Amino acid sequence: MDGLFQIIPDISYLRQWQLALPIIISQILIPLASFSFFCRCGQVPFHWGLGIFYTLLHGILTALTISFHITGILLLLSEILLLSAVGLLFQSFLAPGSKWAATPKNLAGPNTSESMPPVWQRTFMERPARTSAFYASVLAISITSLCRGIAQWASFGSFHLIMTNTFLVYISDTVRELLNLLLFLLISRIILKHFLRQLHIPGHTELALLTIPVFFISLVEQTIQNTIYGSTVVVDTRDNLIFPVINHTEMLFLQIFACACLFFTLVAYQKIMASFYAWQSLQRFQQQVREQKTYIQESQLRYQQTQAFRHDIKNHLTVLAELLKADNSRQAYEYLIRLEESLSQLSAPVQTGNAAVDALLGSKLSTAKQKKISVRCQLAIPKHSSVHDYDWCIVLANAIDNALAACDYLPEENRFLHISGKKKGNFYLLLIENSCRPGIKQLPKDGIGLSNIRSVMEKQNGTIHNQVSDGVYRLELLFLLQPFTTEN
């Protein structure tokens, strides 16, 4: 009967290879591509072992969601959390001592060797991931959902054409999954090419501005696939599609609009991060101006003291000569001691080999002593390195300011600040330790000071490692020193 309806089974699975190819593409190749994109966002190397492990877990998750009829937001969250969990496991494999961990080749200089101090190796191997695992997972799953929605639209839109040819029925699932994979590779490549720099910024709340709209796009795609398209096609005996009834033009517009929204969101996030970089640069510039003012004031004061000493030197020599003529050597010795003390005040209290750093440390450590903080400074700044005086001052000024602020919460007898530096080959390790409240167990969030330090270390291709334990905050900064040139 013409009016008799029937549910057409998916006859593309009647042949074994039609069953295998779509499964291989959807359950192996696409999850591997998604995991690879996740690794690129985090700027960590892709390892096949963990990729296969994630693919296996993804297949188990797919089987569970089908068995328990999990759809919509629960399915989306489960996929995101799975990728995040494997990503965090990936980071643990890259931890120090793991066979996966390795010192980056591009950071190995001619003077590096296995005898490098363990703390320096640990600092390199503990380089934090450039993005949160959750944020990268949301973006990866969102791209997957978007590509799956476009491929599903193409499959339903060409349903009448497919039903007219048996061969097209056989290959329809394979073509749909291939289109899904190719779209994912294309969109992910565009994102990695144009937006990668902004995607691996750690610890910034601005990443939430990217996550929320991207997650919403994924949720809309899941809703369309589950409630509009579904998994069942109903036709009559004339091969006319009865269910679902879809306006393919509107669906095409919706898919294009969802794709455009994803890229517009990334562009908006890129603009936000550009503003953040500009604000951060302005903060660094203002701090450089303040430090230069301090250096100029210190230099002017020492110049005035030197001029006064030079003006009085003849008088001092005359007094010494008279004391010696009168055979009063004891008074002459005491006078020389006082003269030496006056002369020592003309030089910087800290001698690092860098005039700007000396002036900065003289001012900062003087403030520390006024606050009754025990200070120990053993620092020698490398000469003729690629690190500019501005960068040394920014790092030290922010680190010392944070240390002074932390010591304010402690009794005077528990306050201390230790600064040291050590050079080995092309590496220079700067270590700042200070006392802090014993109750602190976790590192505080980055403030302006530590953000400025991180910016300098990124510019210098260095690493930063900080930790707090038993009332002691420890900041390790490892610089990779390049040969000094006029361009530096």
DRENDO-1510 file (C-alpha; in Angstrom, 1 decimal, always signed):
<recs>
REC; n; res; u; v; w
REC; 1; MET; +0.0; +0.0; +0.0 .
REC; 2; ASP; +1.1; +3.5; -0.9 .
REC; 3; GLY; +0.3; +4.8; +2.5 .
REC; 4; LEU; +2.1; +2.1; +4.4 .
REC; 5; PHE; +5.0; +3.4; +6.4 .
REC; 6; GLN; +8.1; +1.5; +7.3 .
REC; 7; ILE; +11.3; +2.2; +9.2 .
REC; 8; ILE; +14.2; +1.7; +6.8 .
REC; 9; PRO; +17.1; -0.1; +8.5 .
REC; 10; ASP; +20.7; +1.2; +7.9 .
REC; 11; ILE; +21.5; -1.3; +5.1 .
REC; 12; SER; +25.1; +0.2; +4.8 .
REC; 13; TYR; +26.0; -2.2; +7.6 .
REC; 14; LEU; +25.1; -5.3; +5.7 .
REC; 15; ARG; +28.6; -5.5; +4.3 .
REC; 16; GLN; +31.6; -5.9; +6.7 .
REC; 17; TRP; +33.7; -3.1; +5.3 .
REC; 18; GLN; +30.9; -0.6; +5.4 .
REC; 19; LEU; +30.7; -1.5; +9.1 .
REC; 20; ALA; +34.4; -1.2; +9.8 .
REC; 21; LEU; +35.3; +2.0; +8.0 .
REC; 22; PRO; +32.8; +4.4; +9.7 .
REC; 23; ILE; +33.7; +2.9; +13.1 .
REC; 24; ILE; +37.5; +3.3; +12.4 .
REC; 25; ILE; +37.0; +6.9; +11.4 .
REC; 26; SER; +34.5; +8.0; +14.1 .
REC; 27; GLN; +35.9; +6.0; +17.0 .
REC; 28; ILE; +39.7; +6.0; +16.3 .
REC; 29; LEU; +40.8; +8.7; +13.8 .
REC; 30; ILE; +38.6; +11.5; +15.1 .
REC; 31; PRO; +39.4; +10.9; +18.8 .
REC; 32; LEU; +43.1; +10.7; +17.9 .
REC; 33; ALA; +42.8; +14.0; +16.0 .
REC; 34; SER; +41.0; +15.6; +18.9 .
REC; 35; PHE; +43.7; +14.5; +21.4 .
REC; 36; SER; +46.4; +15.8; +19.0 .
REC; 37; PHE; +44.6; +19.2; +18.9 .
REC; 38; PHE; +44.4; +19.1; +22.8 .
REC; 39; CYS; +48.2; +18.5; +22.9 .
REC; 40; ARG; +48.9; +21.3; +20.5 .
REC; 41; CYS; +46.8; +23.7; +22.6 .
REC; 42; GLY; +48.9; +22.8; +25.6 .
REC; 43; GLN; +52.2; +22.9; +23.7 .
REC; 44; VAL; +53.1; +19.4; +24.8 .
REC; 45; PRO; +54.4; +16.7; +22.4 .
REC; 46; PHE; +51.9; +14.1; +21.2 .
REC; 47; HIS; +52.6; +10.6; +22.3 .
REC; 48; TRP; +50.9; +7.7; +20.5 .
REC; 49; GLY; +50.7; +5.6; +23.7 .
REC; 50; LEU; +48.5; +8.1; +25.5 .
REC; 51; GLY; +46.6; +8.9; +22.3 .
REC; 52; ILE; +45.7; +5.2; +21.9 .
REC; 53; PHE; +44.8; +5.1; +25.6 .
REC; 54; TYR; +42.4; +8.1; +25.2 .
REC; 55; THR; +40.9; +6.5; +22.1 .
REC; 56; LEU; +40.2; +3.3; +24.0 .
REC; 57; LEU; +38.6; +5.2; +26.9 .
REC; 58; HIS; +36.6; +7.2; +24.4 .
REC; 59; GLY; +35.2; +4.0; +22.8 .
REC; 60; ILE; +34.2; +2.7; +26.2 .
REC; 61; LEU; +32.5; +6.0; +27.0 .
REC; 62; THR; +30.6; +5.9; +23.7 .
REC; 63; ALA; +29.4; +2.3; +24.4 .
REC; 64; LEU; +28.2; +3.4; +27.9 .
REC; 65; THR; +26.4; +6.5; +26.6 .
REC; 66; ILE; +24.6; +4.3; +24.0 .
REC; 67; SER; +23.7; +1.6; +26.6 .
REC; 68; PHE; +22.4; +4.1; +29.1 .
REC; 69; HIS; +20.9; +6.5; +26.6 .
REC; 70; ILE; +23.0; +9.5; +27.7 .
REC; 71; THR; +22.6; +12.5; +25.5 .
REC; 72; GLY; +22.7; +16.3; +25.6 .
REC; 73; ILE; +24.6; +18.1; +28.3 .
REC; 74; LEU; +25.6; +14.9; +30.2 .
REC; 75; LEU; +27.2; +13.4; +27.1 .
REC; 76; LEU; +29.0; +16.7; +26.4 .
REC; 77; LEU; +30.3; +17.0; +29.9 .
REC; 78; SER; +31.4; +13.4; +30.0 .
REC; 79; GLU; +33.4; +13.8; +26.8 .
REC; 80; ILE; +35.0; +17.0; +28.1 .
REC; 81; LEU; +35.9; +15.5; +31.5 .
REC; 82; LEU; +37.4; +12.4; +29.8 .
REC; 83; LEU; +39.7; +14.5; +27.6 .
REC; 84; SER; +40.6; +16.7; +30.6 .
REC; 85; ALA; +41.4; +13.7; +32.8 .
REC; 86; VAL; +43.6; +12.1; +30.2 .
REC; 87; GLY; +45.3; +15.5; +29.7 .
REC; 88; LEU; +46.1; +15.8; +33.4 .
REC; 89; LEU; +47.4; +12.3; +33.3 .
REC; 90; PHE; +49.5; +13.3; +30.4 .
REC; 91; GLN; +51.1; +16.1; +32.4 .
REC; 92; SER; +51.9; +13.7; +35.2 .
REC; 93; PHE; +53.8; +11.5; +32.7 .
REC; 94; LEU; +55.8; +14.6; +31.8 .
REC; 95; ALA; +56.7; +15.2; +35.4 .
REC; 96; PRO; +60.4; +14.9; +36.5 .
REC; 97; GLY; +61.7; +11.4; +36.6 .
REC; 98; SER; +59.3; +10.1; +34.0 .
REC; 99; LYS; +60.6; +8.4; +30.9 .
REC; 100; TRP; +58.3; +10.7; +28.9 .
REC; 101; ALA; +60.0; +13.8; +30.3 .
REC; 102; ALA; +62.9; +15.3; +28.4 .
REC; 103; THR; +64.9; +18.5; +28.4 .
REC; 104; PRO; +63.8; +20.6; +25.3 .
REC; 105; LYS; +66.5; +20.3; +22.6 .
REC; 106; ASN; +66.2; +24.0; +21.7 .
REC; 107; LEU; +67.2; +24.9; +25.3 .
REC; 108; ALA; +70.3; +22.8; +25.3 .
REC; 109; GLY; +73.4; +24.9; +25.0 .
REC; 110; PRO; +77.0; +23.9; +24.2 .
REC; 111; ASN; +77.9; +23.9; +27.8 .
REC; 112; THR; +75.1; +21.8; +29.1 .
REC; 113; SER; +76.0; +18.4; +30.5 .
REC; 114; GLU; +74.7; +15.6; +32.7 .
REC; 115; SER; +76.5; +17.3; +35.6 .
REC; 116; MET; +74.0; +20.2; +35.6 .
REC; 117; PRO; +72.6; +20.7; +39.2 .
REC; 118; PRO; +69.4; +18.7; +39.7 .
REC; 119; VAL; +67.5; +21.9; +40.7 .
REC; 120; TRP; +68.2; +23.4; +37.2 .
REC; 121; GLN; +67.0; +20.2; +35.5 .
REC; 122; ARG; +63.8; +20.1; +37.7 .
REC; 123; THR; +63.0; +23.7; +36.8 .
REC; 124; PHE; +63.0; +22.9; +33.1 .
REC; 125; MET; +61.1; +19.7; +33.4 .
REC; 126; GLU; +58.4; +21.4; +35.6 .
REC; 127; ARG; +57.6; +24.0; +33.0 .
REC; 128; PRO; +53.9; +24.4; +33.4 .
REC; 129; ALA; +51.4; +23.6; +30.7 .
REC; 130; ARG; +50.5; +26.8; +28.6 .
REC; 131; THR; +46.8; +26.2; +29.1 .
REC; 132; SER; +44.2; +24.6; +31.4 .
REC; 133; ALA; +43.3; +21.1; +30.4 .
REC; 134; PHE; +39.6; +21.9; +30.9 .
REC; 135; TYR; +39.6; +24.9; +28.6 .
REC; 136; ALA; +41.5; +23.0; +25.9 .
REC; 137; SER; +39.1; +20.1; +26.2 .
REC; 138; VAL; +36.0; +22.3; +25.8 .
REC; 139; LEU; +37.4; +23.8; +22.6 .
REC; 140; ALA; +38.4; +20.4; +21.2 .
REC; 141; ILE; +35.0; +18.8; +21.9 .
REC; 142; SER; +33.2; +21.9; +20.6 .
REC; 143; ILE; +35.0; +21.6; +17.3 .
REC; 144; THR; +34.1; +17.9; +17.2 .
REC; 145; SER; +30.4; +18.6; +17.8 .
REC; 146; LEU; +30.4; +21.4; +15.2 .
REC; 147; CYS; +31.9; +19.2; +12.5 .
REC; 148; ARG; +29.6; +16.3; +13.4 .
REC; 149; GLY; +26.6; +18.6; +13.0 .
REC; 150; ILE; +27.7; +19.8; +9.6 .
REC; 151; ALA; +28.4; +16.2; +8.4 .
REC; 152; GLN; +25.0; +15.2; +9.7 .
REC; 153; TRP; +23.3; +18.0; +7.9 .
REC; 154; ALA; +25.0; +17.0; +4.7 .
REC; 155; SER; +23.9; +13.4; +5.2 .
REC; 156; PHE; +20.2; +14.2; +5.8 .
REC; 157; GLY; +20.2; +16.9; +3.1 .
REC; 158; SER; +21.3; +14.3; +0.5 .
REC; 159; PHE; +19.0; +11.6; +1.7 .
REC; 160; HIS; +16.9; +11.5; -1.4 .
REC; 161; LEU; +19.9; +11.2; -3.6 .
REC; 162; ILE; +21.4; +8.5; -1.5 .
REC; 163; MET; +18.2; +6.4; -1.6 .
REC; 164; THR; +18.2; +6.3; -5.4 .
REC; 165; ASN; +21.5; +4.4; -5.6 .
REC; 166; THR; +22.4; +1.3; -3.7 .
REC; 167; PHE; +26.1; +2.0; -3.9 .
REC; 168; LEU; +25.6; +5.4; -2.3 .
REC; 169; VAL; +23.7; +3.7; +0.5 .
REC; 170; TYR; +26.7; +1.4; +1.1 .
REC; 171; ILE; +29.2; +4.3; +1.3 .
REC; 172; SER; +27.0; +7.0; +2.9 .
REC; 173; ASP; +28.2; +6.4; +6.5 .
REC; 174; THR; +31.8; +6.3; +5.4 .
REC; 175; VAL; +31.5; +9.5; +3.4 .
REC; 176; ARG; +29.8; +11.2; +6.4 .
REC; 177; GLU; +32.5; +10.3; +8.8 .
REC; 178; LEU; +35.2; +11.3; +6.3 .
REC; 179; LEU; +33.6; +14.7; +5.9 .
REC; 180; ASN; +33.5; +14.9; +9.7 .
REC; 181; LEU; +37.2; +14.2; +10.0 .
REC; 182; LEU; +38.2; +16.5; +7.2 .
REC; 183; LEU; +36.2; +19.4; +8.7 .
REC; 184; PHE; +37.8; +18.8; +12.1 .
REC; 185; LEU; +41.3; +18.8; +10.6 .
REC; 186; LEU; +40.5; +22.0; +8.6 .
REC; 187; ILE; +39.0; +24.0; +11.5 .
REC; 188; SER; +41.6; +22.9; +14.0 .
REC; 189; ARG; +44.4; +23.8; +11.7 .
REC; 190; ILE; +42.9; +27.3; +11.2 .
REC; 191; ILE; +42.6; +27.7; +15.0 .
REC; 192; LEU; +46.1; +26.5; +15.7 .
REC; 193; LYS; +47.5; +28.7; +13.0 .
REC; 194; HIS; +45.8; +32.0; +14.0 .
REC; 195; PHE; +44.9; +31.6; +17.7 .
REC; 196; LEU; +47.5; +29.3; +19.3 .
REC; 197; ARG; +49.4; +32.0; +21.0 .
REC; 198; GLN; +46.4; +33.1; +23.0 .
REC; 199; LEU; +45.3; +29.6; +23.9 .
REC; 200; HIS; +48.3; +28.6; +26.0 .
REC; 201; ILE; +48.2; +31.3; +28.6 .
REC; 202; PRO; +48.1; +29.9; +32.1 .
REC; 203; GLY; +46.1; +31.1; +35.0 .
REC; 204; HIS; +44.2; +33.9; +33.4 .
REC; 205; THR; +40.5; +34.2; +34.2 .
REC; 206; GLU; +40.0; +35.5; +30.7 .
REC; 207; LEU; +40.0; +31.9; +29.5 .
REC; 208; ALA; +36.5; +31.6; +31.0 .
REC; 209; LEU; +35.3; +34.2; +28.6 .
REC; 210; LEU; +36.3; +31.8; +25.8 .
REC; 211; THR; +35.0; +28.6; +27.5 .
REC; 212; ILE; +31.4; +29.7; +28.2 .
REC; 213; PRO; +30.3; +30.6; +24.6 .
REC; 214; VAL; +32.3; +27.7; +23.1 .
REC; 215; PHE; +30.5; +25.3; +25.5 .
REC; 216; PHE; +27.2; +26.8; +24.5 .
REC; 217; ILE; +27.9; +26.2; +20.8 .
REC; 218; SER; +28.7; +22.6; +21.6 .
REC; 219; LEU; +25.4; +22.3; +23.6 .
REC; 220; VAL; +23.4; +23.7; +20.7 .
REC; 221; GLU; +25.0; +21.3; +18.3 .
REC; 222; GLN; +24.2; +18.3; +20.6 .
REC; 223; THR; +20.6; +19.5; +20.9 .
REC; 224; ILE; +20.2; +19.7; +17.1 .
REC; 225; GLN; +21.7; +16.3; +16.6 .
REC; 226; ASN; +19.5; +14.6; +19.2 .
REC; 227; THR; +16.2; +16.4; +19.0 .
REC; 228; ILE; +16.0; +17.5; +15.4 .
REC; 229; TYR; +17.9; +14.9; +13.4 .
REC; 230; GLY; +17.7; +12.0; +15.8 .
REC; 231; SER; +18.9; +8.5; +14.8 .
REC; 232; THR; +15.8; +7.2; +13.0 .
REC; 233; VAL; +14.6; +7.9; +9.4 .
REC; 234; VAL; +11.0; +7.1; +8.5 .
REC; 235; VAL; +10.0; +6.9; +4.7 .
REC; 236; ASP; +7.1; +5.7; +2.8 .
REC; 237; THR; +7.1; +3.1; +0.0 .
REC; 238; ARG; +7.9; +5.9; -2.5 .
REC; 239; ASP; +11.2; +6.7; -0.7 .
REC; 240; ASN; +9.8; +10.1; +0.5 .
REC; 241; LEU; +11.3; +11.2; +3.7 .
REC; 242; ILE; +8.5; +11.5; +6.4 .
REC; 243; PHE; +10.5; +11.9; +9.6 .
REC; 244; PRO; +12.3; +14.0; +10.6 .
REC; 245; VAL; +10.9; +17.0; +8.7 .
REC; 246; ILE; +13.7; +19.4; +8.3 .
REC; 247; ASN; +14.2; +22.7; +6.6 .
REC; 248; HIS; +17.7; +22.1; +5.2 .
REC; 249; THR; +18.2; +25.7; +4.3 .
REC; 250; GLU; +17.6; +26.9; +7.8 .
REC; 251; MET; +19.8; +24.1; +9.2 .
REC; 252; LEU; +22.6; +25.1; +6.8 .
REC; 253; PHE; +22.3; +28.7; +8.0 .
REC; 254; LEU; +22.4; +27.5; +11.6 .
REC; 255; GLN; +25.5; +25.4; +11.0 .
REC; 256; ILE; +27.3; +28.2; +9.3 .
REC; 257; PHE; +26.3; +30.6; +12.0 .
REC; 258; ALA; +27.5; +28.3; +14.7 .
REC; 259; CYS; +30.9; +28.0; +12.9 .
REC; 260; ALA; +31.1; +31.8; +12.5 .
REC; 261; CYS; +30.2; +32.2; +16.2 .
REC; 262; LEU; +33.1; +29.9; +17.2 .
REC; 263; PHE; +35.6; +32.0; +15.2 .
REC; 264; PHE; +34.1; +35.3; +16.3 .
REC; 265; THR; +34.5; +34.1; +19.9 .
REC; 266; LEU; +38.1; +33.3; +19.3 .
REC; 267; VAL; +38.7; +36.7; +17.6 .
REC; 268; ALA; +37.0; +38.5; +20.5 .
REC; 269; TYR; +39.2; +36.5; +22.9 .
REC; 270; GLN; +42.2; +37.4; +20.9 .
REC; 271; LYS; +41.4; +41.1; +21.2 .
REC; 272; ILE; +40.9; +40.7; +24.9 .
REC; 273; MET; +44.3; +39.1; +25.3 .
REC; 274; ALA; +45.9; +41.8; +23.1 .
REC; 275; SER; +44.4; +44.4; +25.5 .
REC; 276; PHE; +45.8; +42.4; +28.4 .
REC; 277; TYR; +49.3; +42.3; +26.8 .
REC; 278; ALA; +49.1; +46.1; +26.2 .
REC; 279; TRP; +48.1; +46.6; +29.9 .
REC; 280; GLN; +50.9; +44.3; +31.1 .
REC; 281; SER; +53.4; +46.1; +28.9 .
REC; 282; LEU; +52.2; +49.5; +30.3 .
REC; 283; GLN; +52.6; +48.2; +33.8 .
REC; 284; ARG; +56.2; +47.0; +33.0 .
REC; 285; PHE; +57.0; +50.3; +31.4 .
REC; 286; GLN; +55.7; +52.3; +34.4 .
REC; 287; GLN; +57.7; +50.1; +36.7 .
REC; 288; GLN; +60.8; +50.6; +34.6 .
REC; 289; VAL; +60.3; +54.4; +34.9 .
REC; 290; ARG; +60.0; +54.1; +38.7 .
REC; 291; GLU; +63.1; +52.0; +38.9 .
REC; 292; GLN; +65.0; +54.4; +36.7 .
REC; 293; LYS; +63.9; +57.3; +38.9 .
REC; 294; THR; +65.2; +55.4; +41.9 .
REC; 295; TYR; +68.5; +54.8; +40.1 .
REC; 296; ILE; +68.8; +58.5; +39.1 .
REC; 297; GLN; +68.0; +59.7; +42.6 .
REC; 298; GLU; +70.6; +57.3; +44.1 .
REC; 299; SER; +73.2; +58.3; +41.6 .
REC; 300; GLN; +72.5; +62.0; +42.2 .
REC; 301; LEU; +72.9; +61.5; +46.0 .
REC; 302; ARG; +76.2; +59.7; +45.6 .
REC; 303; TYR; +77.4; +62.3; +43.2 .
REC; 304; GLN; +76.7; +65.0; +45.7 .
REC; 305; GLN; +78.4; +63.1; +48.5 .
REC; 306; THR; +81.4; +62.5; +46.2 .
REC; 307; GLN; +81.6; +66.2; +45.4 .
REC; 308; ALA; +81.4; +67.1; +49.1 .
REC; 309; PHE; +84.1; +64.5; +49.9 .
REC; 310; ARG; +86.4; +65.8; +47.2 .
REC; 311; HIS; +85.9; +69.3; +48.5 .
REC; 312; ASP; +86.9; +68.3; +52.0 .
REC; 313; ILE; +89.7; +65.8; +51.1 .
REC; 314; LYS; +92.4; +68.5; +51.4 .
REC; 315; ASN; +91.2; +69.4; +54.8 .
REC; 316; HIS; +91.2; +65.8; +55.8 .
REC; 317; LEU; +94.7; +65.3; +54.5 .
REC; 318; THR; +95.8; +68.5; +56.4 .
REC; 319; VAL; +94.4; +67.1; +59.7 .
REC; 320; LEU; +96.1; +63.8; +59.2 .
REC; 321; ALA; +99.4; +65.5; +58.4 .
REC; 322; GLU; +99.2; +67.6; +61.6 .
REC; 323; LEU; +98.4; +64.6; +63.7 .
REC; 324; LEU; +101.3; +62.7; +62.3 .
REC; 325; LYS; +103.7; +65.7; +62.8 .
REC; 326; ALA; +102.6; +65.8; +66.4 .
REC; 327; ASP; +103.4; +62.1; +66.7 .
REC; 328; ASN; +99.8; +61.4; +67.6 .
REC; 329; SER; +99.4; +58.1; +65.6 .
REC; 330; ARG; +96.5; +56.8; +67.6 .
REC; 331; GLN; +94.3; +59.8; +66.8 .
REC; 332; ALA; +95.5; +59.7; +63.2 .
REC; 333; TYR; +94.4; +56.0; +63.0 .
REC; 334; GLU; +91.0; +56.8; +64.5 .
REC; 335; TYR; +90.6; +59.6; +62.1 .
REC; 336; LEU; +91.4; +57.3; +59.1 .
REC; 337; ILE; +88.8; +54.8; +60.3 .
REC; 338; ARG; +86.1; +57.5; +60.3 .
REC; 339; LEU; +87.3; +58.7; +56.9 .
REC; 340; GLU; +87.0; +55.1; +55.6 .
REC; 341; GLU; +83.5; +54.9; +56.9 .
REC; 342; SER; +82.6; +58.1; +55.1 .
REC; 343; LEU; +84.2; +56.8; +51.9 .
REC; 344; SER; +82.3; +53.5; +52.1 .
REC; 345; GLN; +79.0; +55.5; +52.0 .
REC; 346; LEU; +79.9; +56.8; +48.6 .
REC; 347; SER; +79.6; +53.3; +47.0 .
REC; 348; ALA; +76.5; +51.1; +46.7 .
REC; 349; PRO; +75.9; +48.8; +49.7 .
REC; 350; VAL; +75.5; +45.9; +47.3 .
REC; 351; GLN; +78.1; +45.1; +44.6 .
REC; 352; THR; +76.6; +42.9; +41.8 .
REC; 353; GLY; +78.6; +44.2; +38.9 .
REC; 354; ASN; +75.6; +46.0; +37.5 .
REC; 355; ALA; +75.1; +49.7; +38.4 .
REC; 356; ALA; +71.3; +49.7; +37.8 .
REC; 357; VAL; +70.8; +46.5; +40.0 .
REC; 358; ASP; +73.2; +47.9; +42.6 .
REC; 359; ALA; +71.1; +51.1; +42.9 .
REC; 360; LEU; +67.9; +49.1; +43.0 .
REC; 361; LEU; +69.1; +46.6; +45.6 .
REC; 362; GLY; +70.5; +49.5; +47.7 .
REC; 363; SER; +67.1; +51.0; +47.9 .
REC; 364; LYS; +65.1; +47.8; +48.4 .
REC; 365; LEU; +67.4; +46.2; +51.0 .
REC; 366; SER; +67.5; +49.5; +52.9 .
REC; 367; THR; +63.8; +49.3; +53.2 .
REC; 368; ALA; +64.1; +45.6; +54.3 .
REC; 369; LYS; +66.5; +46.6; +57.1 .
REC; 370; GLN; +64.1; +49.3; +58.2 .
REC; 371; LYS; +61.5; +46.6; +58.6 .
REC; 372; LYS; +63.9; +44.5; +60.7 .
REC; 373; ILE; +64.2; +41.9; +58.0 .
REC; 374; SER; +67.3; +39.8; +58.1 .
REC; 375; VAL; +68.9; +40.2; +54.6 .
REC; 376; ARG; +71.5; +38.0; +52.9 .
REC; 377; CYS; +72.5; +38.9; +49.4 .
REC; 378; GLN; +75.1; +37.0; +47.4 .
REC; 379; LEU; +74.5; +38.1; +43.8 .
REC; 380; ALA; +76.7; +38.7; +40.8 .
REC; 381; ILE; +75.0; +39.7; +37.6 .
REC; 382; PRO; +76.6; +38.2; +34.5 .
REC; 383; LYS; +78.3; +40.8; +32.3 .
REC; 384; HIS; +77.7; +41.0; +28.5 .
REC; 385; SER; +74.6; +38.9; +28.5 .
REC; 386; SER; +71.4; +39.2; +26.5 .
REC; 387; VAL; +69.4; +40.1; +29.6 .
REC; 388; HIS; +68.8; +43.9; +29.7 .
REC; 389; ASP; +69.2; +45.9; +32.8 .
REC; 390; TYR; +65.5; +46.7; +32.7 .
REC; 391; ASP; +64.7; +43.0; +32.9 .
REC; 392; TRP; +67.0; +42.4; +35.9 .
REC; 393; CYS; +65.4; +45.3; +37.7 .
REC; 394; ILE; +61.8; +44.2; +36.9 .
REC; 395; VAL; +62.5; +40.6; +38.2 .
REC; 396; LEU; +64.3; +41.7; +41.3 .
REC; 397; ALA; +62.0; +44.6; +42.2 .
REC; 398; ASN; +58.9; +42.5; +42.0 .
REC; 399; ALA; +60.4; +39.6; +43.8 .
REC; 400; ILE; +61.7; +41.7; +46.6 .
REC; 401; ASP; +58.5; +43.7; +46.9 .
REC; 402; ASN; +56.5; +40.5; +47.2 .
REC; 403; ALA; +59.0; +39.2; +49.8 .
REC; 404; LEU; +58.7; +42.4; +51.9 .
REC; 405; ALA; +54.9; +42.3; +51.8 .
REC; 406; ALA; +55.0; +38.6; +52.9 .
REC; 407; CYS; +57.3; +39.4; +55.9 .
REC; 408; ASP; +55.0; +42.2; +57.1 .
REC; 409; TYR; +52.7; +39.4; +58.5 .
REC; 410; LEU; +55.4; +37.9; +60.7 .
REC; 411; PRO; +57.1; +38.9; +64.0 .
REC; 412; GLU; +60.4; +40.6; +63.5 .
REC; 413; GLU; +62.5; +37.7; +64.7 .
REC; 414; ASN; +61.1; +35.4; +62.0 .
REC; 415; ARG; +61.6; +37.8; +59.0 .
REC; 416; PHE; +64.4; +37.0; +56.5 .
REC; 417; LEU; +65.2; +37.5; +52.8 .
REC; 418; HIS; +67.9; +35.6; +51.0 .
REC; 419; ILE; +69.0; +36.4; +47.4 .
REC; 420; SER; +71.6; +34.5; +45.5 .
REC; 421; GLY; +72.7; +33.8; +41.9 .
REC; 422; LYS; +74.8; +31.2; +40.2 .
REC; 423; LYS; +76.0; +30.9; +36.7 .
REC; 424; LYS; +76.9; +27.6; +34.9 .
REC; 425; GLY; +77.6; +27.6; +31.2 .
REC; 426; ASN; +74.7; +29.3; +29.4 .
REC; 427; PHE; +72.4; +29.1; +32.4 .
REC; 428; TYR; +72.0; +31.5; +35.3 .
REC; 429; LEU; +69.9; +30.5; +38.3 .
REC; 430; LEU; +68.5; +33.4; +40.4 .
REC; 431; LEU; +67.1; +32.2; +43.8 .
REC; 432; ILE; +65.0; +34.4; +46.1 .
REC; 433; GLU; +63.8; +33.0; +49.5 .
REC; 434; ASN; +61.7; +34.7; +52.1 .
REC; 435; SER; +59.8; +33.9; +55.2 .
REC; 436; CYS; +56.0; +33.8; +55.0 .
REC; 437; ARG; +53.1; +32.7; +57.2 .
REC; 438; PRO; +53.5; +29.0; +58.2 .
REC; 439; GLY; +49.8; +28.3; +57.6 .
REC; 440; ILE; +50.1; +28.8; +53.9 .
REC; 441; LYS; +50.0; +25.5; +52.1 .
REC; 442; GLN; +49.2; +26.5; +48.5 .
REC; 443; LEU; +50.7; +29.0; +46.3 .
REC; 444; PRO; +48.7; +32.2; +46.0 .
REC; 445; LYS; +47.3; +33.3; +42.6 .
REC; 446; ASP; +49.6; +35.4; +40.4 .
REC; 447; GLY; +49.4; +39.1; +41.1 .
REC; 448; ILE; +50.9; +42.0; +39.1 .
REC; 449; GLY; +54.3; +41.3; +40.5 .
REC; 450; LEU; +54.6; +37.7; +39.6 .
REC; 451; SER; +52.8; +38.3; +36.2 .
REC; 452; ASN; +55.6; +40.8; +35.4 .
REC; 453; ILE; +58.2; +38.3; +36.3 .
REC; 454; ARG; +56.6; +35.6; +34.1 .
REC; 455; SER; +56.5; +38.0; +31.2 .
REC; 456; VAL; +60.2; +38.7; +31.5 .
REC; 457; MET; +61.1; +35.0; +31.8 .
REC; 458; GLU; +59.0; +34.2; +28.7 .
REC; 459; LYS; +60.8; +37.0; +26.8 .
REC; 460; GLN; +64.2; +35.6; +27.9 .
REC; 461; ASN; +63.2; +31.9; +27.1 .
REC; 462; GLY; +63.7; +31.1; +30.8 .
REC; 463; THR; +61.7; +29.2; +33.3 .
REC; 464; ILE; +60.1; +30.1; +36.6 .
REC; 465; HIS; +59.4; +27.7; +39.5 .
REC; 466; ASN; +57.9; +28.8; +42.9 .
REC; 467; GLN; +56.9; +26.8; +45.9 .
REC; 468; VAL; +55.9; +27.3; +49.5 .
REC; 469; SER; +56.8; +24.9; +52.4 .
REC; 470; ASP; +57.1; +25.2; +56.1 .
REC; 471; GLY; +56.8; +29.0; +56.2 .
REC; 472; VAL; +59.4; +29.6; +53.4 .
REC; 473; TYR; +58.5; +30.9; +49.9 .
REC; 474; ARG; +61.1; +29.9; +47.3 .
REC; 475; LEU; +61.3; +31.5; +43.8 .
REC; 476; GLU; +63.7; +30.0; +41.3 .
REC; 477; LEU; +64.3; +31.8; +38.0 .
REC; 478; LEU; +66.4; +30.1; +35.4 .
REC; 479; PHE; +67.7; +32.3; +32.6 .
REC; 480; LEU; +69.1; +31.0; +29.3 .
REC; 481; LEU; +71.9; +33.4; +28.6 .
REC; 482; GLN; +72.6; +34.2; +24.9 .
REC; 483; PRO; +75.8; +35.7; +23.7 .
REC; 484; PHE; +75.6; +39.5; +23.9 .
REC; 485; THR; +75.3; +41.4; +20.6 .
REC; 486; THR; +74.4; +44.9; +19.7 .
REC; 487; GLU; +70.9; +43.7; +18.6 .
REC; 488; ASN; +70.3; +42.3; +22.1 .
</recs>
